[in-house]
Amino acid sequence: MPLFIRNPEVDALIDKVMVATGSRDKTDTVRKALLLQLEAVSPRESLASRVAKVQQNAVLTGLRPDSRKDKDLMDEQWGD
């Protein structure tokens, strides 16, 4: 089903986005804008969940936390 843009303000916004992105096609510009909007409003995996996956992958590859504290290293790096 075709989409007709009858609002001059919306048409002008599409033109501005086309210039800003270097696009030459209004249909593709609208498609990309809609995809970006969908991505922005989609639920995202929590940071804690993402970190847990990274930690699990580290364990599976054999990396283990050590008992060293990083404070001395950080102080040394900062010249404290």
PDB file of N, CA, C and O in Angstrom:
ATOM      1  N   MET A   1       0.855  -1.178   0.000  1.00  0.00           N
ATOM      2  CA  MET A   1       0.000   0.000   0.000  1.00  0.00           C
ATOM      3  C   MET A   1       0.901   1.242   0.000  1.00  0.00           C
ATOM      4  O   MET A   1       1.794   1.345   0.842  1.00  0.00           O
ATOM      5  N   PRO A   2       0.692   2.162  -0.902  1.00  0.00           N
ATOM      6  CA  PRO A   2       1.535   3.359  -0.975  1.00  0.00           C
ATOM      7  C   PRO A   2       1.276   4.312   0.186  1.00  0.00           C
ATOM      8  O   PRO A   2       0.188   4.352   0.761  1.00  0.00           O
ATOM      9  N   LEU A   3       2.291   5.060   0.501  1.00  0.00           N
ATOM     10  CA  LEU A   3       2.198   6.081   1.537  1.00  0.00           C
ATOM     11  C   LEU A   3       2.354   7.436   0.847  1.00  0.00           C
ATOM     12  O   LEU A   3       3.371   7.705   0.207  1.00  0.00           O
ATOM     13  N   PHE A   4       1.355   8.265   0.984  1.00  0.00           N
ATOM     14  CA  PHE A   4       1.409   9.596   0.389  1.00  0.00           C
ATOM     15  C   PHE A   4       1.605  10.615   1.502  1.00  0.00           C
ATOM     16  O   PHE A   4       0.835  10.652   2.463  1.00  0.00           O
ATOM     17  N   ILE A   5       2.625  11.429   1.371  1.00  0.00           N
ATOM     18  CA  ILE A   5       2.901  12.473   2.350  1.00  0.00           C
ATOM     19  C   ILE A   5       2.222  13.741   1.854  1.00  0.00           C
ATOM     20  O   ILE A   5       2.638  14.336   0.860  1.00  0.00           O
ATOM     21  N   ARG A   6       1.185  14.141   2.551  1.00  0.00           N
ATOM     22  CA  ARG A   6       0.431  15.321   2.125  1.00  0.00           C
ATOM     23  C   ARG A   6       0.723  16.544   2.987  1.00  0.00           C
ATOM     24  O   ARG A   6       0.311  17.659   2.666  1.00  0.00           O
ATOM     25  N   ASN A   7       1.434  16.321   4.074  1.00  0.00           N
ATOM     26  CA  ASN A   7       1.743  17.413   4.994  1.00  0.00           C
ATOM     27  C   ASN A   7       3.051  18.055   4.556  1.00  0.00           C
ATOM     28  O   ASN A   7       4.083  17.386   4.529  1.00  0.00           O
ATOM     29  N   PRO A   8       3.028  19.347   4.211  1.00  0.00           N
ATOM     30  CA  PRO A   8       4.257  19.995   3.737  1.00  0.00           C
ATOM     31  C   PRO A   8       5.367  20.031   4.788  1.00  0.00           C
ATOM     32  O   PRO A   8       6.548  19.990   4.445  1.00  0.00           O
ATOM     33  N   GLU A   9       4.992  20.107   6.055  1.00  0.00           N
ATOM     34  CA  GLU A   9       6.012  20.112   7.125  1.00  0.00           C
ATOM     35  C   GLU A   9       6.739  18.766   7.161  1.00  0.00           C
ATOM     36  O   GLU A   9       7.963  18.722   7.286  1.00  0.00           O
ATOM     37  N   VAL A  10       5.984  17.672   7.053  1.00  0.00           N
ATOM     38  CA  VAL A  10       6.588  16.339   7.053  1.00  0.00           C
ATOM     39  C   VAL A  10       7.462  16.165   5.813  1.00  0.00           C
ATOM     40  O   VAL A  10       8.556  15.608   5.899  1.00  0.00           O
ATOM     41  N   ASP A  11       6.995  16.629   4.683  1.00  0.00           N
ATOM     42  CA  ASP A  11       7.781  16.539   3.456  1.00  0.00           C
ATOM     43  C   ASP A  11       9.088  17.321   3.592  1.00  0.00           C
ATOM     44  O   ASP A  11      10.139  16.869   3.139  1.00  0.00           O
ATOM     45  N   ALA A  12       9.013  18.491   4.215  1.00  0.00           N
ATOM     46  CA  ALA A  12      10.225  19.297   4.425  1.00  0.00           C
ATOM     47  C   ALA A  12      11.183  18.594   5.386  1.00  0.00           C
ATOM     48  O   ALA A  12      12.399  18.659   5.205  1.00  0.00           O
ATOM     49  N   LEU A  13      10.643  17.924   6.402  1.00  0.00           N
ATOM     50  CA  LEU A  13      11.492  17.177   7.335  1.00  0.00           C
ATOM     51  C   LEU A  13      12.204  16.029   6.625  1.00  0.00           C
ATOM     52  O   LEU A  13      13.381  15.770   6.877  1.00  0.00           O
ATOM     53  N   ILE A  14      11.497  15.358   5.752  1.00  0.00           N
ATOM     54  CA  ILE A  14      12.119  14.278   4.979  1.00  0.00           C
ATOM     55  C   ILE A  14      13.261  14.839   4.135  1.00  0.00           C
ATOM     56  O   ILE A  14      14.336  14.244   4.054  1.00  0.00           O
ATOM     57  N   ASP A  15      13.019  15.984   3.512  1.00  0.00           N
ATOM     58  CA  ASP A  15      14.075  16.611   2.707  1.00  0.00           C
ATOM     59  C   ASP A  15      15.295  16.945   3.562  1.00  0.00           C
ATOM     60  O   ASP A  15      16.429  16.737   3.131  1.00  0.00           O
ATOM     61  N   LYS A  16      15.071  17.456   4.759  1.00  0.00           N
ATOM     62  CA  LYS A  16      16.190  17.796   5.657  1.00  0.00           C
ATOM     63  C   LYS A  16      16.972  16.549   6.053  1.00  0.00           C
ATOM     64  O   LYS A  16      18.202  16.563   6.081  1.00  0.00           O
ATOM     65  N   VAL A  17      16.253  15.471   6.359  1.00  0.00           N
ATOM     66  CA  VAL A  17      16.927  14.220   6.718  1.00  0.00           C
ATOM     67  C   VAL A  17      17.708  13.681   5.525  1.00  0.00           C
ATOM     68  O   VAL A  17      18.813  13.162   5.684  1.00  0.00           O
ATOM     69  N   MET A  18      17.141  13.803   4.346  1.00  0.00           N
ATOM     70  CA  MET A  18      17.841  13.351   3.140  1.00  0.00           C
ATOM     71  C   MET A  18      19.156  14.103   2.958  1.00  0.00           C
ATOM     72  O   MET A  18      20.182  13.500   2.644  1.00  0.00           O
ATOM     73  N   VAL A  19      19.124  15.408   3.152  1.00  0.00           N
ATOM     74  CA  VAL A  19      20.340  16.210   3.013  1.00  0.00           C
ATOM     75  C   VAL A  19      21.350  15.818   4.081  1.00  0.00           C
ATOM     76  O   VAL A  19      22.535  15.651   3.792  1.00  0.00           O
ATOM     77  N   ALA A  20      20.876  15.670   5.326  1.00  0.00           N
ATOM     78  CA  ALA A  20      21.770  15.356   6.444  1.00  0.00           C
ATOM     79  C   ALA A  20      22.413  13.980   6.308  1.00  0.00           C
ATOM     80  O   ALA A  20      23.547  13.776   6.742  1.00  0.00           O
ATOM     81  N   THR A  21      21.690  13.039   5.708  1.00  0.00           N
ATOM     82  CA  THR A  21      22.203  11.670   5.598  1.00  0.00           C
ATOM     83  C   THR A  21      22.790  11.356   4.232  1.00  0.00           C
ATOM     84  O   THR A  21      23.399  10.302   4.045  1.00  0.00           O
ATOM     85  N   GLY A  22      22.614  12.256   3.283  1.00  0.00           N
ATOM     86  CA  GLY A  22      23.126  12.018   1.940  1.00  0.00           C
ATOM     87  C   GLY A  22      22.262  11.061   1.133  1.00  0.00           C
ATOM     88  O   GLY A  22      22.695  10.543   0.103  1.00  0.00           O
ATOM     89  N   SER A  23      21.063  10.830   1.592  1.00  0.00           N
ATOM     90  CA  SER A  23      20.156   9.928   0.884  1.00  0.00           C
ATOM     91  C   SER A  23      19.607  10.620  -0.363  1.00  0.00           C
ATOM     92  O   SER A  23      19.478  11.844  -0.403  1.00  0.00           O
ATOM     93  N   ARG A  24      19.286   9.819  -1.380  1.00  0.00           N
ATOM     94  CA  ARG A  24      18.717  10.374  -2.613  1.00  0.00           C
ATOM     95  C   ARG A  24      17.303   9.866  -2.860  1.00  0.00           C
ATOM     96  O   ARG A  24      16.700  10.151  -3.894  1.00  0.00           O
ATOM     97  N   ASP A  25      16.777   9.101  -1.886  1.00  0.00           N
ATOM     98  CA  ASP A  25      15.498   8.446  -2.089  1.00  0.00           C
ATOM     99  C   ASP A  25      14.614   8.677  -0.868  1.00  0.00           C
ATOM    100  O   ASP A  25      14.987   8.305   0.245  1.00  0.00           O
ATOM    101  N   LYS A  26      13.452   9.284  -1.064  1.00  0.00           N
ATOM    102  CA  LYS A  26      12.554   9.583   0.056  1.00  0.00           C
ATOM    103  C   LYS A  26      12.028   8.316   0.716  1.00  0.00           C
ATOM    104  O   LYS A  26      11.909   8.253   1.939  1.00  0.00           O
ATOM    105  N   THR A  27      11.718   7.320  -0.081  1.00  0.00           N
ATOM    106  CA  THR A  27      11.190   6.076   0.479  1.00  0.00           C
ATOM    107  C   THR A  27      12.213   5.429   1.406  1.00  0.00           C
ATOM    108  O   THR A  27      11.875   4.995   2.507  1.00  0.00           O
ATOM    109  N   ASP A  28      13.454   5.367   0.962  1.00  0.00           N
ATOM    110  CA  ASP A  28      14.500   4.772   1.781  1.00  0.00           C
ATOM    111  C   ASP A  28      14.757   5.614   3.032  1.00  0.00           C
ATOM    112  O   ASP A  28      15.033   5.073   4.103  1.00  0.00           O
ATOM    113  N   THR A  29      14.666   6.920   2.894  1.00  0.00           N
ATOM    114  CA  THR A  29      14.856   7.813   4.035  1.00  0.00           C
ATOM    115  C   THR A  29      13.787   7.565   5.086  1.00  0.00           C
ATOM    116  O   THR A  29      14.093   7.474   6.275  1.00  0.00           O
ATOM    117  N   VAL A  30      12.542   7.456   4.660  1.00  0.00           N
ATOM    118  CA  VAL A  30      11.445   7.191   5.600  1.00  0.00           C
ATOM    119  C   VAL A  30      11.606   5.812   6.225  1.00  0.00           C
ATOM    120  O   VAL A  30      11.394   5.649   7.427  1.00  0.00           O
ATOM    121  N   ARG A  31      11.979   4.819   5.425  1.00  0.00           N
ATOM    122  CA  ARG A  31      12.180   3.462   5.936  1.00  0.00           C
ATOM    123  C   ARG A  31      13.242   3.434   7.022  1.00  0.00           C
ATOM    124  O   ARG A  31      13.036   2.848   8.084  1.00  0.00           O
ATOM    125  N   LYS A  32      14.383   4.072   6.753  1.00  0.00           N
ATOM    126  CA  LYS A  32      15.464   4.097   7.735  1.00  0.00           C
ATOM    127  C   LYS A  32      15.047   4.842   9.001  1.00  0.00           C
ATOM    128  O   LYS A  32      15.370   4.415  10.109  1.00  0.00           O
ATOM    129  N   ALA A  33      14.337   5.945   8.840  1.00  0.00           N
ATOM    130  CA  ALA A  33      13.878   6.708  10.001  1.00  0.00           C
ATOM    131  C   ALA A  33      12.920   5.878  10.851  1.00  0.00           C
ATOM    132  O   ALA A  33      12.993   5.911  12.080  1.00  0.00           O
ATOM    133  N   LEU A  34      12.036   5.144  10.215  1.00  0.00           N
ATOM    134  CA  LEU A  34      11.100   4.307  10.957  1.00  0.00           C
ATOM    135  C   LEU A  34      11.816   3.155  11.657  1.00  0.00           C
ATOM    136  O   LEU A  34      11.474   2.815  12.789  1.00  0.00           O
ATOM    137  N   LEU A  35      12.798   2.555  11.002  1.00  0.00           N
ATOM    138  CA  LEU A  35      13.570   1.493  11.636  1.00  0.00           C
ATOM    139  C   LEU A  35      14.324   2.010  12.858  1.00  0.00           C
ATOM    140  O   LEU A  35      14.368   1.350  13.896  1.00  0.00           O
ATOM    141  N   LEU A  36      14.916   3.196  12.725  1.00  0.00           N
ATOM    142  CA  LEU A  36      15.623   3.791  13.865  1.00  0.00           C
ATOM    143  C   LEU A  36      14.672   4.090  15.016  1.00  0.00           C
ATOM    144  O   LEU A  36      15.019   3.891  16.181  1.00  0.00           O
ATOM    145  N   GLN A  37      13.485   4.563  14.696  1.00  0.00           N
ATOM    146  CA  GLN A  37      12.497   4.853  15.736  1.00  0.00           C
ATOM    147  C   GLN A  37      12.062   3.572  16.434  1.00  0.00           C
ATOM    148  O   GLN A  37      11.941   3.540  17.659  1.00  0.00           O
ATOM    149  N   LEU A  38      11.827   2.518  15.661  1.00  0.00           N
ATOM    150  CA  LEU A  38      11.459   1.230  16.260  1.00  0.00           C
ATOM    151  C   LEU A  38      12.559   0.713  17.179  1.00  0.00           C
ATOM    152  O   LEU A  38      12.283   0.193  18.260  1.00  0.00           O
ATOM    153  N   GLU A  39      13.797   0.859  16.745  1.00  0.00           N
ATOM    154  CA  GLU A  39      14.924   0.437  17.570  1.00  0.00           C
ATOM    155  C   GLU A  39      14.982   1.242  18.872  1.00  0.00           C
ATOM    156  O   GLU A  39      15.289   0.703  19.935  1.00  0.00           O
ATOM    157  N   ALA A  40      14.685   2.524  18.771  1.00  0.00           N
ATOM    158  CA  ALA A  40      14.749   3.396  19.948  1.00  0.00           C
ATOM    159  C   ALA A  40      13.677   3.057  20.987  1.00  0.00           C
ATOM    160  O   ALA A  40      13.905   3.221  22.185  1.00  0.00           O
ATOM    161  N   VAL A  41      12.528   2.594  20.542  1.00  0.00           N
ATOM    162  CA  VAL A  41      11.442   2.320  21.487  1.00  0.00           C
ATOM    163  C   VAL A  41      11.336   0.842  21.861  1.00  0.00           C
ATOM    164  O   VAL A  41      10.518   0.475  22.704  1.00  0.00           O
ATOM    165  N   SER A  42      12.149   0.000  21.245  1.00  0.00           N
ATOM    166  CA  SER A  42      12.110  -1.429  21.564  1.00  0.00           C
ATOM    167  C   SER A  42      12.714  -1.675  22.938  1.00  0.00           C
ATOM    168  O   SER A  42      13.666  -1.004  23.338  1.00  0.00           O
ATOM    169  N   PRO A  43      12.148  -2.648  23.663  1.00  0.00           N
ATOM    170  CA  PRO A  43      12.749  -2.971  24.967  1.00  0.00           C
ATOM    171  C   PRO A  43      14.157  -3.506  24.760  1.00  0.00           C
ATOM    172  O   PRO A  43      14.427  -4.251  23.817  1.00  0.00           O
ATOM    173  N   ARG A  44      15.025  -3.119  25.640  1.00  0.00           N
ATOM    174  CA  ARG A  44      16.419  -3.531  25.523  1.00  0.00           C
ATOM    175  C   ARG A  44      16.798  -4.437  26.672  1.00  0.00           C
ATOM    176  O   ARG A  44      16.217  -4.393  27.756  1.00  0.00           O
ATOM    177  N   GLU A  45      17.777  -5.246  26.401  1.00  0.00           N
ATOM    178  CA  GLU A  45      18.312  -6.113  27.439  1.00  0.00           C
ATOM    179  C   GLU A  45      18.994  -5.236  28.482  1.00  0.00           C
ATOM    180  O   GLU A  45      19.673  -4.269  28.135  1.00  0.00           O
ATOM    181  N   SER A  46      18.818  -5.563  29.730  1.00  0.00           N
ATOM    182  CA  SER A  46      19.390  -4.740  30.802  1.00  0.00           C
ATOM    183  C   SER A  46      20.915  -4.827  30.789  1.00  0.00           C
ATOM    184  O   SER A  46      21.496  -5.798  30.305  1.00  0.00           O
ATOM    185  N   LEU A  47      21.533  -3.805  31.324  1.00  0.00           N
ATOM    186  CA  LEU A  47      22.990  -3.778  31.422  1.00  0.00           C
ATOM    187  C   LEU A  47      23.470  -4.939  32.275  1.00  0.00           C
ATOM    188  O   LEU A  47      24.464  -5.586  31.945  1.00  0.00           O
ATOM    189  N   ALA A  48      22.774  -5.206  33.364  1.00  0.00           N
ATOM    190  CA  ALA A  48      23.174  -6.306  34.241  1.00  0.00           C
ATOM    191  C   ALA A  48      23.172  -7.632  33.496  1.00  0.00           C
ATOM    192  O   ALA A  48      24.066  -8.456  33.685  1.00  0.00           O
ATOM    193  N   SER A  49      22.169  -7.839  32.651  1.00  0.00           N
ATOM    194  CA  SER A  49      22.087  -9.073  31.876  1.00  0.00           C
ATOM    195  C   SER A  49      23.227  -9.155  30.865  1.00  0.00           C
ATOM    196  O   SER A  49      23.818 -10.219  30.683  1.00  0.00           O
ATOM    197  N   ARG A  50      23.537  -8.045  30.210  1.00  0.00           N
ATOM    198  CA  ARG A  50      24.639  -8.037  29.240  1.00  0.00           C
ATOM    199  C   ARG A  50      25.978  -8.297  29.921  1.00  0.00           C
ATOM    200  O   ARG A  50      26.811  -9.041  29.402  1.00  0.00           O
ATOM    201  N   VAL A  51      26.184  -7.680  31.090  1.00  0.00           N
ATOM    202  CA  VAL A  51      27.432  -7.884  31.836  1.00  0.00           C
ATOM    203  C   VAL A  51      27.539  -9.338  32.282  1.00  0.00           C
ATOM    204  O   VAL A  51      28.618  -9.928  32.218  1.00  0.00           O
ATOM    205  N   ALA A  52      26.424  -9.920  32.735  1.00  0.00           N
ATOM    206  CA  ALA A  52      26.436 -11.317  33.163  1.00  0.00           C
ATOM    207  C   ALA A  52      26.849 -12.235  32.013  1.00  0.00           C
ATOM    208  O   ALA A  52      27.580 -13.202  32.226  1.00  0.00           O
ATOM    209  N   LYS A  53      26.386 -11.937  30.796  1.00  0.00           N
ATOM    210  CA  LYS A  53      26.777 -12.748  29.637  1.00  0.00           C
ATOM    211  C   LYS A  53      28.275 -12.632  29.360  1.00  0.00           C
ATOM    212  O   LYS A  53      28.937 -13.627  29.063  1.00  0.00           O
ATOM    213  N   VAL A  54      28.804 -11.413  29.458  1.00  0.00           N
ATOM    214  CA  VAL A  54      30.245 -11.216  29.237  1.00  0.00           C
ATOM    215  C   VAL A  54      31.037 -11.968  30.298  1.00  0.00           C
ATOM    216  O   VAL A  54      32.037 -12.618  29.992  1.00  0.00           O
ATOM    217  N   GLN A  55      30.587 -11.876  31.549  1.00  0.00           N
ATOM    218  CA  GLN A  55      31.284 -12.585  32.628  1.00  0.00           C
ATOM    219  C   GLN A  55      31.233 -14.097  32.416  1.00  0.00           C
ATOM    220  O   GLN A  55      32.230 -14.787  32.632  1.00  0.00           O
ATOM    221  N   GLN A  56      30.082 -14.613  31.995  1.00  0.00           N
ATOM    222  CA  GLN A  56      29.943 -16.040  31.743  1.00  0.00           C
ATOM    223  C   GLN A  56      30.870 -16.483  30.619  1.00  0.00           C
ATOM    224  O   GLN A  56      31.510 -17.531  30.710  1.00  0.00           O
ATOM    225  N   ASN A  57      30.940 -15.683  29.558  1.00  0.00           N
ATOM    226  CA  ASN A  57      31.856 -16.009  28.447  1.00  0.00           C
ATOM    227  C   ASN A  57      33.302 -15.999  28.914  1.00  0.00           C
ATOM    228  O   ASN A  57      34.096 -16.833  28.480  1.00  0.00           O
ATOM    229  N   ALA A  58      33.654 -15.069  29.792  1.00  0.00           N
ATOM    230  CA  ALA A  58      35.018 -15.002  30.318  1.00  0.00           C
ATOM    231  C   ALA A  58      35.341 -16.261  31.116  1.00  0.00           C
ATOM    232  O   ALA A  58      36.426 -16.827  30.987  1.00  0.00           O
ATOM    233  N   VAL A  59      34.393 -16.693  31.940  1.00  0.00           N
ATOM    234  CA  VAL A  59      34.601 -17.913  32.722  1.00  0.00           C
ATOM    235  C   VAL A  59      34.773 -19.118  31.796  1.00  0.00           C
ATOM    236  O   VAL A  59      35.642 -19.959  32.026  1.00  0.00           O
ATOM    237  N   LEU A  60      33.949 -19.201  30.754  1.00  0.00           N
ATOM    238  CA  LEU A  60      34.027 -20.325  29.825  1.00  0.00           C
ATOM    239  C   LEU A  60      35.356 -20.375  29.081  1.00  0.00           C
ATOM    240  O   LEU A  60      35.803 -21.450  28.679  1.00  0.00           O
ATOM    241  N   THR A  61      35.992 -19.215  28.894  1.00  0.00           N
ATOM    242  CA  THR A  61      37.289 -19.197  28.209  1.00  0.00           C
ATOM    243  C   THR A  61      38.451 -19.377  29.168  1.00  0.00           C
ATOM    244  O   THR A  61      39.608 -19.397  28.748  1.00  0.00           O
ATOM    245  N   GLY A  62      38.150 -19.508  30.457  1.00  0.00           N
ATOM    246  CA  GLY A  62      39.204 -19.766  31.427  1.00  0.00           C
ATOM    247  C   GLY A  62      39.660 -18.551  32.210  1.00  0.00           C
ATOM    248  O   GLY A  62      40.530 -18.675  33.072  1.00  0.00           O
ATOM    249  N   LEU A  63      39.113 -17.405  31.945  1.00  0.00           N
ATOM    250  CA  LEU A  63      39.489 -16.220  32.704  1.00  0.00           C
ATOM    251  C   LEU A  63      38.842 -16.280  34.084  1.00  0.00           C
ATOM    252  O   LEU A  63      37.654 -16.576  34.210  1.00  0.00           O
ATOM    253  N   ARG A  64      39.619 -16.000  35.094  1.00  0.00           N
ATOM    254  CA  ARG A  64      39.102 -16.027  36.460  1.00  0.00           C
ATOM    255  C   ARG A  64      39.514 -14.729  37.150  1.00  0.00           C
ATOM    256  O   ARG A  64      40.604 -14.211  36.905  1.00  0.00           O
ATOM    257  N   PRO A  65      38.646 -14.205  38.010  1.00  0.00           N
ATOM    258  CA  PRO A  65      39.044 -13.014  38.763  1.00  0.00           C
ATOM    259  C   PRO A  65      40.175 -13.365  39.725  1.00  0.00           C
ATOM    260  O   PRO A  65      40.222 -14.465  40.275  1.00  0.00           O
ATOM    261  N   ASP A  66      41.072 -12.424  39.914  1.00  0.00           N
ATOM    262  CA  ASP A  66      42.136 -12.664  40.890  1.00  0.00           C
ATOM    263  C   ASP A  66      41.827 -11.876  42.159  1.00  0.00           C
ATOM    264  O   ASP A  66      40.848 -11.133  42.225  1.00  0.00           O
ATOM    265  N   SER A  67      42.659 -12.048  43.133  1.00  0.00           N
ATOM    266  CA  SER A  67      42.387 -11.412  44.424  1.00  0.00           C
ATOM    267  C   SER A  67      43.050 -10.043  44.550  1.00  0.00           C
ATOM    268  O   SER A  67      42.961  -9.405  45.599  1.00  0.00           O
ATOM    269  N   ARG A  68      43.707  -9.595  43.500  1.00  0.00           N
ATOM    270  CA  ARG A  68      44.374  -8.303  43.572  1.00  0.00           C
ATOM    271  C   ARG A  68      43.366  -7.165  43.583  1.00  0.00           C
ATOM    272  O   ARG A  68      42.290  -7.251  42.990  1.00  0.00           O
ATOM    273  N   LYS A  69      43.732  -6.131  44.253  1.00  0.00           N
ATOM    274  CA  LYS A  69      42.915  -4.916  44.267  1.00  0.00           C
ATOM    275  C   LYS A  69      43.523  -3.949  43.251  1.00  0.00           C
ATOM    276  O   LYS A  69      44.744  -3.880  43.106  1.00  0.00           O
ATOM    277  N   ASP A  70      42.688  -3.222  42.565  1.00  0.00           N
ATOM    278  CA  ASP A  70      43.165  -2.301  41.536  1.00  0.00           C
ATOM    279  C   ASP A  70      43.501  -0.918  42.078  1.00  0.00           C
ATOM    280  O   ASP A  70      44.046  -0.088  41.349  1.00  0.00           O
ATOM    281  N   LYS A  71      43.187  -0.657  43.337  1.00  0.00           N
ATOM    282  CA  LYS A  71      43.406   0.682  43.877  1.00  0.00           C
ATOM    283  C   LYS A  71      44.864   1.099  43.763  1.00  0.00           C
ATOM    284  O   LYS A  71      45.157   2.214  43.330  1.00  0.00           O
ATOM    285  N   ASP A  72      45.789   0.210  44.151  1.00  0.00           N
ATOM    286  CA  ASP A  72      47.212   0.568  44.076  1.00  0.00           C
ATOM    287  C   ASP A  72      47.637   0.860  42.642  1.00  0.00           C
ATOM    288  O   ASP A  72      48.384   1.805  42.390  1.00  0.00           O
ATOM    289  N   LEU A  73      47.161   0.049  41.707  1.00  0.00           N
ATOM    290  CA  LEU A  73      47.487   0.275  40.304  1.00  0.00           C
ATOM    291  C   LEU A  73      46.926   1.618  39.827  1.00  0.00           C
ATOM    292  O   LEU A  73      47.622   2.385  39.162  1.00  0.00           O
ATOM    293  N   MET A  74      45.665   1.898  40.170  1.00  0.00           N
ATOM    294  CA  MET A  74      45.052   3.159  39.753  1.00  0.00           C
ATOM    295  C   MET A  74      45.759   4.354  40.382  1.00  0.00           C
ATOM    296  O   MET A  74      45.998   5.361  39.716  1.00  0.00           O
ATOM    297  N   ASP A  75      46.092   4.241  41.660  1.00  0.00           N
ATOM    298  CA  ASP A  75      46.824   5.329  42.330  1.00  0.00           C
ATOM    299  C   ASP A  75      48.162   5.575  41.650  1.00  0.00           C
ATOM    300  O   ASP A  75      48.578   6.718  41.461  1.00  0.00           O
ATOM    301  N   GLU A  76      48.827   4.484  41.286  1.00  0.00           N
ATOM    302  CA  GLU A  76      50.114   4.609  40.601  1.00  0.00           C
ATOM    303  C   GLU A  76      49.956   5.303  39.256  1.00  0.00           C
ATOM    304  O   GLU A  76      50.770   6.151  38.892  1.00  0.00           O
ATOM    305  N   GLN A  77      48.908   4.943  38.518  1.00  0.00           N
ATOM    306  CA  GLN A  77      48.663   5.546  37.221  1.00  0.00           C
ATOM    307  C   GLN A  77      48.375   7.040  37.336  1.00  0.00           C
ATOM    308  O   GLN A  77      48.749   7.819  36.460  1.00  0.00           O
ATOM    309  N   TRP A  78      47.714   7.430  38.410  1.00  0.00           N
ATOM    310  CA  TRP A  78      47.373   8.835  38.612  1.00  0.00           C
ATOM    311  C   TRP A  78      48.486   9.602  39.317  1.00  0.00           C
ATOM    312  O   TRP A  78      48.387  10.816  39.497  1.00  0.00           O
ATOM    313  N   GLY A  79      49.536   8.905  39.714  1.00  0.00           N
ATOM    314  CA  GLY A  79      50.648   9.565  40.373  1.00  0.00           C
ATOM    315  C   GLY A  79      50.380   9.872  41.825  1.00  0.00           C
ATOM    316  O   GLY A  79      51.033  10.740  42.404  1.00  0.00           O
ATOM    317  N   ASP A  80      49.426   9.173  42.429  1.00  0.00           N
ATOM    318  CA  ASP A  80      49.124   9.388  43.857  1.00  0.00           C
ATOM    319  C   ASP A  80      49.968   8.483  44.726  1.00  0.00           C
ATOM    320  O   ASP A  80      49.853   8.521  45.951  1.00  0.00           O
TER     321      ASP A  80
END
